[in-house]
Amino acid sequence: RRSAMEALDGYRELTQLASSLGYSWASIADIRADQLLFDEETIIALQNAVRLNPVEDLAQRRIIHSGIQHWNEWPEESKKLIRDTIENALQTDTTLQPYPITSFIYDLALSNEWEGELESYLNNEWLRATFEKRKRYRQARSKIK
């Protein structure tokens, strides 16, 4: 298995070869956030990922993962990009996906005790109902284990 640094170098090389690859930029931001590096390279990678591929599912998932996982460390201007990505993802979500983005976001939020933050700005009936359904699903699954 490749190390995070090898993967990071690979994604950097990909962005040099084709700077429009949103997933590569999102991966750079995600890997560097996991290393708790919130410097210029990380911020630019996040900005490029959001700007270049605002609706690409895999890029959105990388951005949302690092955004929720490291919410308290991201600078305020980056939090707005993360929020925008979450809102975009929820608007384009389809339950035809094997793991719908709504479930992905909810599971990440729940495991990172971020549920209140998510509900505070994504305030609509459909989202509340979806999250409530996901919460009941998780509770039912926990009884089986």
DRENDO-1510 file (C-alpha; in Angstrom, 1 decimal, always signed):
<recs>
REC; n; res; u; v; w
REC; 1; ARG; +0.0; +0.0; +0.0 .
REC; 2; ARG; +1.3; +3.5; -0.9 .
REC; 3; SER; +2.1; +5.9; +1.8 .
REC; 4; ALA; +0.3; +9.2; +2.1 .
REC; 5; MET; +3.4; +11.1; +0.9 .
REC; 6; GLU; +3.7; +8.9; -2.2 .
REC; 7; ALA; +0.0; +9.4; -2.9 .
REC; 8; LEU; +0.4; +13.2; -2.4 .
REC; 9; ASP; +3.4; +13.3; -4.8 .
REC; 10; GLY; +1.3; +11.4; -7.3 .
REC; 11; TYR; -1.6; +13.8; -7.1 .
REC; 12; ARG; +0.8; +16.8; -7.3 .
REC; 13; GLU; +2.2; +15.3; -10.5 .
REC; 14; LEU; -1.3; +14.8; -11.9 .
REC; 15; THR; -2.2; +18.4; -11.3 .
REC; 16; GLN; +1.0; +19.5; -13.1 .
REC; 17; LEU; +0.0; +17.4; -16.1 .
REC; 18; ALA; -3.7; +18.3; -16.1 .
REC; 19; SER; -4.5; +21.1; -13.8 .
REC; 20; SER; -8.3; +20.7; -14.4 .
REC; 21; LEU; -8.5; +17.4; -12.4 .
REC; 22; GLY; -10.7; +18.4; -9.5 .
REC; 23; TYR; -10.4; +15.0; -7.8 .
REC; 24; SER; -6.6; +15.3; -7.7 .
REC; 25; TRP; -6.8; +18.8; -6.1 .
REC; 26; ALA; -9.4; +17.5; -3.6 .
REC; 27; SER; -7.1; +14.6; -2.8 .
REC; 28; ILE; -4.2; +16.9; -2.1 .
REC; 29; ALA; -6.4; +19.0; +0.2 .
REC; 30; ASP; -7.7; +15.8; +1.9 .
REC; 31; ILE; -4.3; +14.2; +2.5 .
REC; 32; ARG; -2.7; +17.5; +3.7 .
REC; 33; ALA; -5.7; +18.1; +6.1 .
REC; 34; ASP; -5.2; +14.6; +7.5 .
REC; 35; GLN; -1.6; +15.7; +8.2 .
REC; 36; LEU; -3.0; +18.8; +9.8 .
REC; 37; LEU; -1.3; +21.0; +7.3 .
REC; 38; PHE; -3.6; +24.0; +6.6 .
REC; 39; ASP; -1.1; +26.1; +4.7 .
REC; 40; GLU; -1.2; +27.8; +1.3 .
REC; 41; GLU; -0.8; +24.6; -0.7 .
REC; 42; THR; -3.8; +23.0; +1.1 .
REC; 43; ILE; -6.0; +26.0; +0.8 .
REC; 44; ILE; -5.2; +26.4; -3.0 .
REC; 45; ALA; -5.9; +22.7; -3.5 .
REC; 46; LEU; -9.3; +23.0; -1.8 .
REC; 47; GLN; -10.1; +26.2; -3.9 .
REC; 48; ASN; -9.1; +24.5; -7.1 .
REC; 49; ALA; -11.1; +21.4; -6.4 .
REC; 50; VAL; -14.2; +23.3; -5.7 .
REC; 51; ARG; -13.8; +25.7; -8.6 .
REC; 52; LEU; -12.9; +23.0; -11.2 .
REC; 53; ASN; -15.3; +20.2; -10.3 .
REC; 54; PRO; -18.2; +21.5; -8.2 .
REC; 55; VAL; -20.4; +18.5; -8.9 .
REC; 56; GLU; -17.9; +15.6; -9.4 .
REC; 57; ASP; -19.0; +13.0; -6.8 .
REC; 58; LEU; -15.5; +11.7; -5.9 .
REC; 59; ALA; -14.1; +15.2; -5.6 .
REC; 60; GLN; -17.0; +16.2; -3.4 .
REC; 61; ARG; -16.5; +13.3; -1.1 .
REC; 62; ARG; -12.8; +14.1; -0.6 .
REC; 63; ILE; -13.7; +17.7; +0.2 .
REC; 64; ILE; -16.5; +16.8; +2.5 .
REC; 65; HIS; -14.4; +14.2; +4.3 .
REC; 66; SER; -11.6; +16.5; +5.0 .
REC; 67; GLY; -14.0; +19.4; +5.8 .
REC; 68; ILE; -16.0; +17.5; +8.4 .
REC; 69; GLN; -13.1; +15.5; +9.8 .
REC; 70; HIS; -11.0; +18.7; +10.4 .
REC; 71; TRP; -13.7; +21.3; +10.6 .
REC; 72; ASN; -12.2; +23.2; +13.6 .
REC; 73; GLU; -8.8; +23.5; +11.9 .
REC; 74; TRP; -9.9; +24.9; +8.5 .
REC; 75; PRO; -9.8; +28.7; +8.1 .
REC; 76; GLU; -13.1; +30.4; +7.9 .
REC; 77; GLU; -12.9; +31.2; +4.2 .
REC; 78; SER; -12.3; +27.5; +3.6 .
REC; 79; LYS; -15.3; +26.5; +5.7 .
REC; 80; LYS; -17.5; +28.5; +3.3 .
REC; 81; LEU; -16.2; +26.4; +0.3 .
REC; 82; ILE; -16.8; +23.2; +2.3 .
REC; 83; ARG; -20.4; +24.3; +3.1 .
REC; 84; ASP; -21.0; +25.2; -0.5 .
REC; 85; THR; -19.7; +21.7; -1.5 .
REC; 86; ILE; -22.0; +20.0; +0.9 .
REC; 87; GLU; -25.0; +22.0; -0.3 .
REC; 88; ASN; -24.1; +21.3; -3.9 .
REC; 89; ALA; -23.7; +17.6; -3.2 .
REC; 90; LEU; -27.0; +17.4; -1.4 .
REC; 91; GLN; -28.8; +19.2; -4.3 .
REC; 92; THR; -27.4; +16.7; -6.8 .
REC; 93; ASP; -27.6; +13.6; -4.7 .
REC; 94; THR; -29.3; +10.6; -6.1 .
REC; 95; THR; -30.4; +7.5; -4.2 .
REC; 96; LEU; -29.3; +5.5; -7.2 .
REC; 97; GLN; -25.7; +5.7; -5.9 .
REC; 98; PRO; -24.6; +2.6; -3.9 .
REC; 99; TYR; -23.8; +5.0; -1.0 .
REC; 100; PRO; -25.7; +8.2; -1.5 .
REC; 101; ILE; -23.9; +11.4; -0.6 .
REC; 102; THR; -26.6; +12.3; +1.9 .
REC; 103; SER; -25.8; +9.1; +3.9 .
REC; 104; PHE; -22.0; +9.7; +3.5 .
REC; 105; ILE; -22.4; +13.3; +4.9 .
REC; 106; TYR; -24.6; +12.2; +7.7 .
REC; 107; ASP; -22.4; +9.3; +8.8 .
REC; 108; LEU; -19.3; +11.6; +8.7 .
REC; 109; ALA; -21.1; +14.3; +10.7 .
REC; 110; LEU; -22.4; +11.8; +13.3 .
REC; 111; SER; -19.0; +10.1; +13.8 .
REC; 112; ASN; -17.3; +13.5; +14.2 .
REC; 113; GLU; -20.0; +15.0; +16.5 .
REC; 114; TRP; -20.7; +17.5; +13.8 .
REC; 115; GLU; -24.4; +16.9; +13.5 .
REC; 116; GLY; -25.4; +20.3; +15.0 .
REC; 117; GLU; -23.2; +22.3; +12.7 .
REC; 118; LEU; -24.6; +20.5; +9.7 .
REC; 119; GLU; -28.2; +21.0; +10.7 .
REC; 120; SER; -27.6; +24.7; +11.6 .
REC; 121; TYR; -27.1; +25.8; +8.0 .
REC; 122; LEU; -28.7; +23.1; +6.0 .
REC; 123; ASN; -32.2; +23.8; +7.2 .
REC; 124; ASN; -34.8; +22.2; +5.0 .
REC; 125; GLU; -37.5; +19.6; +5.5 .
REC; 126; TRP; -36.1; +17.1; +3.0 .
REC; 127; LEU; -32.7; +17.1; +4.7 .
REC; 128; ARG; -34.1; +16.8; +8.2 .
REC; 129; ALA; -36.3; +13.9; +7.1 .
REC; 130; THR; -33.4; +12.2; +5.3 .
REC; 131; PHE; -31.1; +12.6; +8.3 .
REC; 132; GLU; -33.8; +11.3; +10.7 .
REC; 133; LYS; -34.4; +8.3; +8.4 .
REC; 134; ARG; -30.6; +7.7; +8.4 .
REC; 135; LYS; -30.4; +8.0; +12.2 .
REC; 136; ARG; -33.2; +5.4; +12.6 .
REC; 137; TYR; -31.4; +3.1; +10.2 .
REC; 138; ARG; -28.1; +3.4; +12.1 .
REC; 139; GLN; -30.0; +2.7; +15.4 .
REC; 140; ALA; -31.7; -0.4; +14.0 .
REC; 141; ARG; -28.4; -1.7; +12.6 .
REC; 142; SER; -26.7; -1.2; +15.9 .
REC; 143; LYS; -29.2; -3.6; +17.5 .
REC; 144; ILE; -28.2; -6.3; +15.1 .
REC; 145; LYS; -24.5; -6.1; +15.8 .
</recs>
